[in-house]
Amino acid sequence: MNERRHDESGSRGGRAQRVGRRDVVLRLLASLACLPVAETAGQERRNGEDPRHAVLIVYLSRTNNTKAVATFVHERMGGTLVPLELSTPYPRDYDATVQQVAQENETGYLPPLTTRVDRIDQYGIVFLGFPTWGMQLPPPIKSFLRAHDLKGKIVIPFNTNAGYGVGSSFRTVKELCPHSTVLEGFTTRGGVERDGELLAIRGARAEAVQQDVDDWLTKVVASEPRNPR
Ligand SMILES: Cc1cc2nc3c(=O)[nH]c(=O)nc-3n(C[C@H](O)[C@H](O)[C@H](O)COP(=O)(O)O)c2cc1C
């Protein structure tokens, strides 16, 4: 398992204010997470946490834009941050990767992952981050969803793309998580690898995206029907 655990939230500028915001978001999420998740007799509680409220952040990122957003989510929410890794990584070459992904989409091939999240039952809230690939959900995310049962959990997608939007990716997450509560996703422009622009979410742009992520987290939780305010 290549799960990386970070139980402390990180800090950037304006810590007191940001921690306050995180607490609010956590409280809101905790209240909306009251889903009928089975609590089996032997289920462990980490640090006395209610397992329905534990947060998992899984992401796929090739050029680190989605990773940047995942990091912002993690800073606000805490929990467990897990980068998805493949048994056979995609080629370094962009065009070759585009071609391979197109073929995988055509055939429905699900590339094997080395990442496996053990005891997925301990998480009630799963953030799922990915770039748009071929205007679709990247095949490795489908592999993850095939291998992990998110039934009864809150699933919250987030995305970066080269400016063409999420395509069918958010819709596909809903289709592949029919027994989860899928909340409104977050999307922002990332890099344009095709044109040699790799990591775009850095510097001033990273600050702006971090604020957008904060605003989204607050909005998406407050607008959830079970959590009127
Ligand atoms: C194989 C592949 C296909 C892509 N297809 C699209 C696309 O259809 N639409 C789009 O807006 N961006 C597309 N992109 C660009 C990425 O979505 C964008 O650069 C994103 O920010 C990359 O995220 P990452 O840095 O986390 O890997 C594609 C990139 C790759 C590698």
The ligand as a Tripos MOL2 file, in Angstrom:
@<TRIPOS>MOLECULE
LIG
   31    33     1     0     0
SMALL
NO_CHARGES

@<TRIPOS>ATOM
      1 C1         -3.7820   12.2890  -22.0630 C.3       1 LIG1
      2 C2         -4.2860   13.6960  -21.8060 C.ar      1 LIG1
      3 C3         -5.4860   14.1100  -22.3220 C.ar      1 LIG1
      4 C4         -5.9630   15.3770  -22.0600 C.ar      1 LIG1
      5 N1         -7.1880   15.7520  -22.5350 N.ar      1 LIG1
      6 C5         -7.6940   16.9470  -22.2140 C.ar      1 LIG1
      7 C6         -9.0070   17.3240  -22.6290 C.ar      1 LIG1
      8 O1         -9.7220   16.5620  -23.2780 O.2       1 LIG1
      9 N2         -9.4650   18.5440  -22.2730 N.ar      1 LIG1
     10 C7         -8.7140   19.4170  -21.5330 C.ar      1 LIG1
     11 O2         -9.1740   20.5070  -21.2270 O.2       1 LIG1
     12 N3         -7.4600   19.0880  -21.1200 N.ar      1 LIG1
     13 C8         -6.9520   17.8760  -21.4360 C.ar      1 LIG1
     14 N4         -5.6980   17.5320  -20.9940 N.ar      1 LIG1
     15 C9         -4.9510   18.4960  -20.1810 C.3       1 LIG1
     16 C10        -5.0820   18.2430  -18.6710 C.3       1 LIG1
     17 O3         -6.4100   18.0290  -18.3050 O.3       1 LIG1
     18 C11        -4.5520   19.4350  -17.9010 C.3       1 LIG1
     19 O4         -3.2580   19.7420  -18.3050 O.3       1 LIG1
     20 C12        -4.5650   19.1720  -16.4050 C.3       1 LIG1
     21 O5         -4.3900   20.3700  -15.6900 O.3       1 LIG1
     22 C13        -3.4630   18.1960  -16.0280 C.3       1 LIG1
     23 O6         -3.5650   17.8730  -14.6740 O.3       1 LIG1
     24 P1         -2.3110   17.2800  -13.8800 P.3       1 LIG1
     25 O7         -1.2530   18.3620  -13.9000 O.co2     1 LIG1
     26 O8         -2.8370   17.0250  -12.5240 O.co2     1 LIG1
     27 O9         -1.8730   16.0610  -14.5880 O.co2     1 LIG1
     28 C14        -5.1960   16.2780  -21.2770 C.ar      1 LIG1
     29 C15        -3.9570   15.8740  -20.7920 C.ar      1 LIG1
     30 C16        -3.5000   14.5900  -21.0390 C.ar      1 LIG1
     31 C17        -2.1570   14.1540  -20.5000 C.3       1 LIG1
@<TRIPOS>BOND
     1     1     2 1
     2     2     3 ar
     3     2    30 ar
     4     3     4 ar
     5     4     5 ar
     6     4    28 ar
     7     5     6 ar
     8     6     7 ar
     9     6    13 1
    10     7     8 2
    11     7     9 ar
    12     9    10 ar
    13    10    11 2
    14    10    12 ar
    15    12    13 ar
    16    13    14 ar
    17    14    15 1
    18    14    28 ar
    19    15    16 1
    20    16    17 1
    21    16    18 1
    22    18    19 1
    23    18    20 1
    24    20    21 1
    25    20    22 1
    26    22    23 1
    27    23    24 1
    28    24    25 2
    29    24    26 1
    30    24    27 1
    31    28    29 ar
    32    29    30 ar
    33    30    31 1
@<TRIPOS>SUBSTRUCTURE
     1 LIG1         1 GROUP 0 **** ****
